[in-house]
Amino acid sequence: MNTQTLLLSGLLALIVAGPALAEDRGERINERLDQRGERINERLDQRGERINERLDRRADRLEDSGHERAANRLDRKGDRIENRLDRKGDRIENRNDRRGDRIDRRHDRRAEHRR
């Protein structure tokens, strides 16, 4: 008899705590997607900076050798690549933020509906 009452009380506790767990789940998913977007954005920013710095060093060597037009071209190329990767990282981060917010709102609506 004690096991049956224990199981029923545990089941009742899960039914009552269900909506609260759903809200937490939405927040956890949102936070995980935010962190993922930030990591991707940071990685792409660093990659763009490394490429730009490498091309800037090559441009400096070309300029020292007297090839100013080629040096300017490499410098602009590095800037374009860095900016493109920066924008790509921002787009991915924003997309993950929006996706996480949508999932969080959906879980909140489901939790409110169950109450």
Contacts in CASP RR format, 6 or more apart in sequence:
PFRMAT RR
TARGET T0000
AUTHOR 0000-0000-0000
METHOD contacts of the structure
MODEL  1
MNTQTLLLSGLLALIVAGPALAEDRGERINERLDQRGERINERLDQRGER
INERLDRRADRLEDSGHERAANRLDRKGDRIENRLDRKGDRIENRNDRRG
DRIDRRHDRRAEHRR
18 111 0 8 1.000
18 114 0 8 1.000
19 111 0 8 1.000
19 112 0 8 1.000
19 114 0 8 1.000
19 115 0 8 1.000
20 111 0 8 1.000
22 107 0 8 1.000
22 110 0 8 1.000
22 111 0 8 1.000
22 114 0 8 1.000
23 107 0 8 1.000
23 108 0 8 1.000
23 111 0 8 1.000
25 107 0 8 1.000
26 100 0 8 1.000
26 103 0 8 1.000
26 104 0 8 1.000
26 106 0 8 1.000
26 107 0 8 1.000
26 108 0 8 1.000
27 104 0 8 1.000
27 107 0 8 1.000
29 100 0 8 1.000
29 103 0 8 1.000
29 104 0 8 1.000
29 107 0 8 1.000
30 100 0 8 1.000
30 101 0 8 1.000
30 103 0 8 1.000
30 104 0 8 1.000
33 96 0 8 1.000
33 97 0 8 1.000
33 99 0 8 1.000
33 100 0 8 1.000
33 103 0 8 1.000
34 96 0 8 1.000
34 97 0 8 1.000
34 100 0 8 1.000
36 96 0 8 1.000
37 89 0 8 1.000
37 92 0 8 1.000
37 93 0 8 1.000
37 96 0 8 1.000
37 97 0 8 1.000
38 93 0 8 1.000
40 89 0 8 1.000
40 92 0 8 1.000
40 93 0 8 1.000
40 96 0 8 1.000
41 89 0 8 1.000
41 90 0 8 1.000
41 92 0 8 1.000
41 93 0 8 1.000
44 85 0 8 1.000
44 86 0 8 1.000
44 88 0 8 1.000
44 89 0 8 1.000
44 92 0 8 1.000
45 85 0 8 1.000
45 86 0 8 1.000
45 89 0 8 1.000
47 85 0 8 1.000
48 81 0 8 1.000
48 82 0 8 1.000
48 85 0 8 1.000
48 86 0 8 1.000
49 82 0 8 1.000
51 78 0 8 1.000
51 81 0 8 1.000
51 82 0 8 1.000
51 85 0 8 1.000
52 78 0 8 1.000
52 79 0 8 1.000
52 81 0 8 1.000
52 82 0 8 1.000
55 74 0 8 1.000
55 75 0 8 1.000
55 77 0 8 1.000
55 78 0 8 1.000
55 81 0 8 1.000
56 74 0 8 1.000
56 75 0 8 1.000
56 78 0 8 1.000
58 74 0 8 1.000
59 70 0 8 1.000
59 71 0 8 1.000
59 72 0 8 1.000
59 74 0 8 1.000
59 75 0 8 1.000
60 71 0 8 1.000
62 68 0 8 1.000
62 70 0 8 1.000
62 71 0 8 1.000
62 74 0 8 1.000
63 71 0 8 1.000
END
